[in-house]
Amino acid sequence: QHNLTASVVACQGAWTDNGVPAGGEALCAPGWKLCSLDDMNGLPKAARDACNGLQGFYAAAVSGSGGWKCGVARDGAYNDVWGCGTKCWAASAACGATLKCMLAEGYAPEGWSYGEGWTRGTEYMGVKVTEPGTGAGVMCCADRSLCSFHTCAQGMVLRSHASSVEGKDDGTCCEVACSSHVCATGMILRPNAGSVSGQSDESCCEAACSSHLCSEGMTIRLNASSIPGQDDETCCKQAAVDPPSKKAVDPDLVGEWLRSHSLPDQEYNSTTSMRAMDGLWLLESGTLVTQVVRHVFGIRARVGDAFRVLASLLRHSSDS
């Protein structure tokens, strides 16, 4: 195929029944149609030039009553065929702003033929392409009368069969999106809720971590109700251990307690906000945490463990 624009395409191929309309049915995809005279007249200059420079001939839904007078192919006006290309009976048969190439008088360029029963003066209903791959076919245009070209209002999405229904309004073309649905307790909207239709938990929601039961020694994450998932890795963290005795001086024991209130290793190591902080501020803040621990519990903590607590506070703050 040859794309003249995003919505106007020269489609190459053959078909068996007589007539250009049969070619449109055979070659134009769902949601597309044979290009009309109005479609071809509306092309920008670059596309008009491309149309008239195509090798071969591609028929549009344009015919006439004879005498090189073109128009909409209907009501018995099937004399002659206009389209895009360079293989023409007449290459200067101007028809509107774009079309110049015309088949008439029984002329059939390479790949084209006239079917059984054809009579002169009805070329539009008698021609067909019998040899595919020879620069022969029809002009296909996106059918803008279909719902697939309608823009739905906010909170709505196109119906699944939009490409086969004519319409230009929300009532005909759209349905309510999942984004407006309120999920039941313990569930959360799916990530693609704004692009999926539905108003039920089954269509719109998935289980949230808040309904997950963590394994022994683990506890649910603080923002579990906003996290989709049903497994320990996604939903849980190590449970906090009891604070060390005020008489404790073992920094390993203090570190274990501090880390139990902070991010696990994998999350801490990927916390870019910690790495992006000003180093002096981070050091001062970590030192402050160690001083608080010492003041409250009478114990000493490593600054590195304090950093981990800061990372956790920052992560929870950004999640909330």
N, C-alpha and C positions, 0 to 999 in steps of 0.2 A: 504494500500500500504506500501511497504518497500523501503526507500530511501537508495540506496547504495552510491550515491553521489548526488549533487544538480541537475545533469542532467541525472542520470540513476536510474530508479525506477522500482521495481517489482509491477505490478498492478494486483490485485486479482479481479476476476469476471468471469462471464459466457457469452457465446454468442451462437447464433443459427445456423449460417451457418458453413459448414465444413471448416477446415483449420486454421493454425496459422495466416495467413494474415487477415482473418476475425476477429480474436481476437484482432489484432492490431487496426483495424478500430473501433472496439467496445469499447476498453478499454483505448487506448492512447488518451490523450487530444489533442485539436488543438495545433499545433506547436510541437507535439511530434510524434514519429514513433517507429516501432519495432526496437529494438537494433540490429545492424549488428555485424558481426564478428569483424570488426575493432573497433567498439564502445566497445565491451567487452574486446578486447585485450588491450585497452588503459586504463583500470581501474588501480588505485593504489592498492598496496597489500592488504590494509585493506578492500577495496571494493571487491577484488577478493575473499578473505576469507569469506566475508559476503554473496556473491553470492552462494558459495558452501555450506554454512551453513543454507540457508533458508529451512524452513520446507515446504515440498510439492514440486511442480515443476512449474517453470515459463519459458515459451518458448521464445527463441530469434529467429531472422530471420536467422537461421543457420540450414542447412540440409546437404545433401551429396548424393553421388551416390552409397552408400553401402560400406560394409567392414570397417565401422567405420572411413571412410574418410570424413571429414567435409569440408564445404565451404559455399559460398553464395548460398542461396536457390533460384535457377533460372534454366532456360533451362532444365526443367525436372528432375533436381537433387533434388528430394523431398523424398529421402529415409532416414528415421531417423529424429529425432528432438533433437537439443541441447538447453540447457537452464540452469537456476540456480535452485538449490534445492538439496534435499536429497532423493526424491522418484524417482528412476531412474531404467530403465532396466539395464543400466550399469553405475556405479558411477565412473569409472576410464577411461572413453572414452575421453581422453585428446583432446581438440580442441582449438588450440591457447594457449594464455597465461592464460586464465581464465576458460573457460568452460570444465566441466568434466562429467556432468550429461546428459544422453541421453535416449530418448524413442525410442524403435525399436521393430520389430517382433510382432507388435500388442499389446504391453504392454501399459496399461493405468492405471496410479496411481489414487488414490482417487480424485474424482471430474472430471476426464477426461473420455472421451469416443471417439469411432470412429463413424463417421456419416454414414448414409446410402450410399451405393455405394463405400465405401472405399475398396481399394485393397492393399495387402501387397506390400511394397516397395514404397508406396506413403504416408507414415505416416504424413509428414509435411502438406499435403493438405487434410488429412482426419480427424485429431484430432480436438477436441473442448472441452471446459469446459462446463459441463451441471449442475454442482452443485456448486453454488457460496458459498464462505465462507469456502472453504476446503483447503486453501493453494494452489490454482491453478489459473493460469493466464498467463500473458505475461510480457516480459521485455520491458519497454518503455524508449526511449532516446530522449532528446531534439534534435530537427532537426536543426542542425547548418547550414544547407544550406539555411535556411529561413532568411528573412530580420530582424526578431526580434532579431537576434544575431549580427547584424551589428552595429558598433558604428559610428554615424553620425559625420560629421565635425562640428566645432564650428558654431553656428548660424543656425543649422538645427536640425530637430527632426524626429523620425521615423514616417512613414505613419501609418494611423490608421489600415490598414489591413496588417501590417508587418508580422504578425504571419502566414499568408496564402500565402505569395509571396516568391519565391526563388530569392535570390540576395545577393551580397556582395559589393555593391557600392552605393554611395550617390544618383546617378541618379535614381536607381531602388527603393531604400529603404527609401529615406528621402525627406523632403520638408522644405522650409524656415520657420524658427520660427518667432514668433511675435516680438522677441527682436530687430530685425532689422527694424521694421516698425516705421515710423515717424507719430505720431498721429496728428490729426488736432488741431488747436488752441482751447483751452478750454477742452482738453482731455489729458489723461495720460495713459501710458501702464499699463495693468493689472499686478498684482503681479506675476502671473505665466507665463509671456510672454515668458520666455526662454524655456518653456516646452510645448508650444502650437503652432501649425502651423497656419499660416495666414499672410496676408499682407493687411488687411483692418481695418478700425476703428471699424467696427462691431465685428470683431473677436478678435482684439488685445487691444482695448482701452476702457476706461470708463471715465465718466465726472470728471473733476478736479474741485476743489473748486473755482478756478478763474472764472468759469462761473456761480457761485451761487450768487443770490441776497440776501444779508443779511437783516434781519428785522430791523425795525426802532430802533435806539439806539445802533446798532451793526455795526462793520466794518469788512471787509475781513481780514484774517490773512496775514502776510507778505509773507509767503511761500506758498500761496494758489495754485499756479500753479503746485506744486509738491505733493499736498495732494488730494487723491481721495475722493469724497464726494459731496453731494448736500443738506446739511442741516446746520442749524445755529450752532448746537453743534460742528460739525466737522470743519466747515469752517470759523466761525466768532468769534469775541471777542467783548467785550463791547467797544463802541466808546469812544475815549479820551474826557475828559471834558476840558473846558477852564482852563488855569492856574489861580491860586488864585491871588488876588490883592497883590501888594507888601506890603500893609498895613495889610494884614491878619496875624493873630497870632494864629488862631484856628488850632491845629494840626490835628483834624479830617478832616477839609477841605483840608489841605495839603496832608494828607494820601489818600483821595479820588482821588485827582488829580494824585498823584504818581501811585496809583494802576491802574488807567485807562490806563497807559502806560505800564503796565506789565502783567504778567501771571494771568489768573483767578485762583480762590482758588484751584480748583481740580488739575490743572497742577502744581501750585506752591507747593502744598503739596506732589506731586509725583516726584519732581525734585531731583533726587538722587545726581546729581552733586553738589547741594548746600549743602546737608548734608555731602558729602564726603570731602568738603574743610577744609583746616586748619582753626581752629576757630579764631586764632589771625588775620590771613590775612582777613578773612571775616569781622571781626569787624572793622578793619582798613578801608577796602573798603567801608563798609556801612557808616562809619563815614564820609568818603570823599564825598560820594554822598550827605549826609545831608549838608555838608559845601558848596557844589556847589549850592544846592537849596537855601541855605541862602544867598549866595553871589549874585546870579542872581536875586532872587525874594525878598530878604529881609525878608524871612519867615523861620520858623523852622519846621523841619520834624522829625518824629520818625525814629530811626534807623531800626526798623522792616519793615517800608514801603520802606526804601532804600534797604533792603535785597531783597524785592520782585522785585524791578527794576533790581537788579543785576542778579537775577534768570532769568528774561526775556531776558536780554542781553546775558547771557550764552546759553539759549535755542535757541535763534535766531542764535547765532554764530555757534552752533553745527548743526543746520538745513541747514545752507548755505554752 
